[in-house]
Amino acid sequence: MAKPRILVTRRWPEAVEARLSEEFDTVLNTADRPLSLSDFRAALTEYDAVLPTVTDRLGPEALEVARPRTRILANYGVGYSHIDMDHAARHGMRVTNTPDVLSECTADLAMTLLLMAARRAGEGEREVRAGRWTGWRPTHLVGTKVSGKVLGIVGFGRIGREMARRAHHGFGMEVIVHNRSAVDPRILAQYGARQADSIDALLPQCDFVSLHCPGGTANRHLIDARRLNLMRADAYLINTARGEVVEESALLQALAFDTIAGAALDVFEGEPAVNPAMRDYDNLVMLPHLGSATREAREAMGFRVLDNLRDFFEGRDPRDRVN
C-alpha cells in the first residue's frame, strides 16, 4: 500500500521531520513561510493529512473545498481556535492536538513573564544594553515582591495547574482560580488553591492574574476594559494563552493611565503583527510566542502528532482527537 501523503505546513524539529519522512509520504515546507488561502485549498485536495500550526489560519475560506482529500488535520499545538471546527466537521475531517507535552514549559514561560514584569527585568536589560546604566542606587527600577503574593489563574487546565504548582510551591503564593467547571477540592488542595465564583470576583483579589484559558470566539476579549478596571492598581496581567483573549486597546489604556501596574504578553491579537504603540510602554513586557519554545517540548509535540497520525491511518481513534 502507498504511504499516506502528508503536508507539514512549517519547519518542525529535525528529529520529528526525519521520523515523519520515514513513515509517511511527507512534504516539508522547507522555505518555512506561512501558506496562503489558495495554498491551503490546494493542499486539502492533494494530501491525506495536513499538519498545521497556530500560524495557519484554517478558517471558512481556507476550508471551502468541494471534495477535499484531507481526512485529518493533525495540529501541532494545544490550541486549535485557528481551525474552523464546523467546516472541518462538515468535511468529515478529524482534528487532533498535542496536549500534556508542553504544559510545563509554557508554565515556566508564564512564570518568567510574571517575574520580568514584577521586577522590571525588561526595562533593566534594555538600559544595560543601551549603555544608560549609571550604577546602583536605592530608588532605581524598584519593582514589586512576588513571594507570598496572590496569583489569580484564569483557566485551570494542565498549564494553569503547572503555573499554580510553580507559584504556590516555589514562591509561596496564594492561588485563586477561575475555571468553566468546578474543580475537585482535592485537586485545588494540591496547589493550596481556592476557586472563585467568577472572573469578576477573582480579579480584585489578585496581585497577579495569569491567563491560561482557550482562545476562540467564546473567549474573545474576555479581559476587556470593564474587567481591567476590576483589577488592583498595583496588579499585573500575564497572558500566555491566546492574543484574542485580551482586548489590547483597553490594555494599553489601562497601562497608560496606571489603572494596573503592568502586563506581560507572549501572545498578541494580530500576531505576528504587533501594535507599534505597544513598544512605547515600559510597563509592558513582550515576548514572541515562546511558551513551548524548548527543544524538549517542541520535539515532544511533533512526536505526539506522529502518534495521532499512526492511530488514524491504522484505523484507531486518535488519542488527542478534539472533534
C-alpha positions in Angstrom: 0.0 0.0 0.0 1.1 3.5 -0.7 2.0 5.6 2.3 -0.4 8.4 3.3 0.6 11.7 1.8 1.0 14.4 4.4 1.9 18.1 4.4 3.9 19.8 7.2 3.0 23.5 7.0 6.1 24.9 8.8 9.5 23.6 9.7 9.5 21.3 12.7 12.4 19.9 14.8 14.7 17.9 12.6 14.2 14.7 14.5 10.5 14.9 14.0 10.7 15.7 10.3 13.0 12.7 9.9 10.6 10.3 11.6 7.6 11.7 9.6 9.5 11.2 6.4 10.3 7.6 7.3 6.7 6.7 8.0 4.8 8.8 5.5 5.0 10.3 2.1 5.9 13.7 3.6 6.2 17.1 2.0 8.0 19.7 4.1 7.7 23.5 3.9 11.5 24.0 3.5 11.0 27.7 3.0 9.2 27.9 6.4 6.8 30.6 5.0 3.1 30.8 6.0 0.8 29.3 3.5 -1.8 31.4 1.7 -5.5 30.6 1.5 -5.0 29.3 -2.0 -2.1 27.1 -0.8 -4.4 25.6 1.8 -7.3 25.0 -0.6 -4.9 23.2 -2.9 -3.3 21.2 -0.1 -6.7 19.9 1.1 -7.2 18.3 -2.4 -3.7 16.9 -2.6 -2.8 15.4 0.8 -4.4 12.8 3.1 -3.3 14.8 6.1 -2.3 18.4 6.7 -0.3 19.3 9.8 -1.0 22.9 10.8 0.3 25.2 13.5 -1.1 28.2 15.3 0.2 30.4 12.5 -2.1 28.7 10.0 -5.5 30.3 9.6 -7.8 27.5 8.6 -11.0 29.5 8.6 -14.1 29.0 6.4 -12.4 30.4 3.3 -9.4 28.1 3.6 -11.6 25.1 4.1 -14.0 26.0 1.3 -13.2 23.0 -0.9 -15.7 20.9 -2.8 -14.1 17.5 -2.4 -11.2 17.5 -0.1 -8.8 14.6 0.0 -7.6 15.5 3.5 -9.1 13.4 6.2 -7.2 14.6 9.3 -5.8 18.0 10.4 -3.2 16.9 12.9 -2.5 20.2 14.7 0.9 21.0 16.2 -0.1 22.6 19.5 -2.7 22.5 22.2 -4.9 25.4 21.0 -7.0 24.9 17.8 -9.0 28.1 17.6 -7.3 28.9 14.3 -9.2 25.9 12.8 -12.9 26.3 11.8 -14.2 23.2 13.5 -17.6 23.4 11.9 -16.2 23.3 8.4 -13.8 20.6 9.3 -16.7 18.5 10.7 -18.8 19.1 7.6 -15.9 17.7 5.5 -15.6 14.7 7.9 -12.1 15.7 8.9 -10.7 14.6 12.2 -8.9 17.3 14.2 -6.2 16.4 16.8 -3.9 18.5 19.0 -0.9 18.0 21.3 -1.8 18.3 25.0 0.3 17.5 28.0 3.7 17.7 26.5 4.1 21.5 26.5 2.4 22.3 29.8 5.5 22.5 32.0 7.5 24.6 29.5 4.6 27.0 28.9 4.1 27.4 32.7 7.8 28.1 33.0 7.5 30.9 30.5 4.4 32.3 32.2 6.3 32.5 35.5 9.2 34.1 33.6 6.9 36.8 32.3 5.4 37.3 35.8 8.9 37.8 37.3 10.0 40.0 34.5 7.0 42.3 34.9 7.2 42.4 38.7 11.0 43.1 38.8 11.1 45.3 35.7 13.6 43.0 34.1 12.8 44.1 30.6 13.5 47.7 31.4 16.7 46.9 33.2 18.0 44.7 30.3 17.3 47.5 27.8 19.0 50.1 30.0 22.2 48.0 30.3 22.3 47.2 26.6 21.9 50.9 25.7 24.7 51.9 27.9 22.4 54.1 30.1 23.0 52.4 33.4 24.8 54.7 35.8 25.2 52.4 38.8 23.3 51.1 41.8 21.0 53.5 43.7 18.2 52.9 46.2 15.4 54.1 44.0 16.5 52.6 40.7 13.9 50.4 38.9 12.1 49.4 42.1 9.6 46.6 41.3 7.3 44.5 43.5 7.9 41.4 45.5 6.5 38.1 44.1 6.8 35.7 47.0 3.8 35.4 49.2 1.5 37.4 46.9 -1.9 36.4 45.5 -2.0 34.9 42.0 -5.2 34.6 40.0 -5.3 31.9 37.3 -8.0 32.0 34.6 -8.3 28.6 33.1 -7.3 25.7 35.4 -6.3 23.1 32.9 -3.0 21.4 32.5 -1.0 24.6 32.0 -2.9 26.5 34.7 -2.2 23.8 37.2 1.5 23.8 36.3 1.5 27.5 36.8 -0.2 27.1 40.2 2.4 24.5 41.2 5.3 26.9 40.5 3.6 29.8 42.2 2.5 28.1 45.3 5.3 25.6 46.0 8.1 27.7 44.6 7.1 31.2 45.7 4.6 30.6 48.5 1.9 32.4 46.6 -1.8 32.2 47.5 -3.6 30.9 44.4 -7.2 31.7 43.3 -8.6 30.1 40.2 -11.4 30.5 37.8 -12.5 27.7 35.6 -15.5 26.9 33.4 -16.4 24.0 35.6 -16.0 23.2 39.3 -12.5 21.9 40.2 -12.3 18.9 42.6 -11.3 20.3 46.0 -8.7 17.6 46.3 -7.0 19.0 43.2 -7.2 22.5 44.5 -5.6 21.4 47.7 -2.5 20.1 45.8 -1.8 23.8 44.9 -3.1 25.5 48.0 -5.7 27.0 45.8 -9.4 28.0 46.1 -11.9 28.6 43.3 -13.6 31.9 42.7 -17.2 32.0 41.6 -16.5 34.2 38.6 -13.7 36.1 36.9 -15.2 39.4 38.2 -14.9 38.0 41.7 -11.3 36.8 41.2 -9.8 40.0 39.7 -10.0 42.4 42.6 -8.3 39.9 44.9 -5.1 39.4 43.0 -1.7 40.9 42.8 -1.1 38.9 39.5 -3.5 37.5 37.0 -2.3 34.8 34.6 -4.4 33.7 31.7 -4.5 30.0 30.7 -7.9 29.7 29.0 -8.7 28.7 25.4 -8.9 31.3 22.7 -11.5 31.4 20.0 -14.8 33.3 19.7 -16.1 32.4 23.1 -13.2 34.0 24.9 -12.5 36.9 22.6 -11.8 40.0 24.7 -12.6 38.0 27.9 -10.3 40.6 29.6 -11.8 43.9 28.4 -11.9 47.5 29.7 -14.5 46.6 32.3 -12.6 43.7 33.7 -9.3 45.6 33.6 -11.0 48.2 35.8 -11.7 45.5 38.4 -8.0 44.8 38.8 -6.0 46.4 41.5 -3.9 49.5 40.6 -0.8 47.6 41.7 -1.7 44.3 39.9 -0.1 42.7 36.8 -1.7 40.8 33.9 0.1 37.9 32.3 -1.0 36.3 29.0 0.4 33.1 27.6 -3.0 31.8 26.4 -4.1 33.4 23.1 -3.9 37.0 22.0 -7.6 37.5 21.3 -8.4 36.8 25.0 -7.2 40.3 25.9 -8.6 43.5 24.3 -5.3 45.1 23.5 -6.6 48.7 23.1 -8.2 48.5 26.5 -5.0 47.1 28.0 -2.9 50.0 26.6 -5.4 52.5 28.1 -5.0 50.7 31.5 -1.2 50.9 31.2 -1.2 54.5 30.1 -3.3 55.7 33.0 -1.8 53.3 35.6 -5.0 51.6 36.4 -2.9 48.5 36.5 0.8 48.3 37.3 1.9 46.4 34.3 1.4 43.5 31.9 3.4 40.7 30.2 2.4 39.1 26.9 3.6 36.1 25.0 0.7 36.3 22.5 -1.0 39.1 20.6 -4.3 39.7 18.8 -2.9 40.0 15.3 0.4 38.1 15.6 2.9 38.2 14.2 1.8 41.8 13.6 2.1 43.8 16.9 0.6 47.2 17.5 3.5 49.6 17.2 2.2 51.6 20.1 3.0 48.8 22.5 6.7 49.4 22.1 6.3 52.7 24.0 5.1 51.2 27.2 7.9 50.4 29.7 5.4 48.7 32.0 4.7 46.1 29.3 6.9 43.0 28.7 6.6 41.3 25.3 7.9 38.0 24.1 7.4 36.5 20.6 5.2 33.5 21.4 7.8 31.4 23.2 5.6 29.4 25.5 6.6 26.0 24.2 9.9 27.0 22.7 12.2 24.4 24.3 13.8 21.6 22.4 12.2 19.1 24.6 8.6 20.4 24.2 8.8 21.1 20.5 10.1 17.6 19.8 7.5 16.0 22.1 4.7 18.0 20.3 5.9 16.7 17.0 6.0 13.1 18.2 2.6 13.5 19.7 1.3 14.5 16.2 3.0 11.4 14.8 1.2 9.2 17.4 -2.1 10.7 16.3 -1.3 10.1 12.6 -0.4 6.5 13.3 -3.6 5.9 15.2 -5.7 7.5 12.5 -4.2 5.7 9.5 -4.1 2.4 11.3 -7.8 2.6 11.9 -7.7 3.6 15.6 -9.3 6.6 17.2 -6.5 9.2 17.7 -5.7 9.7 21.4 -5.9 13.5 21.1 -9.0 14.0 18.9 -10.9 17.2 19.6 -13.9 16.6 17.3 
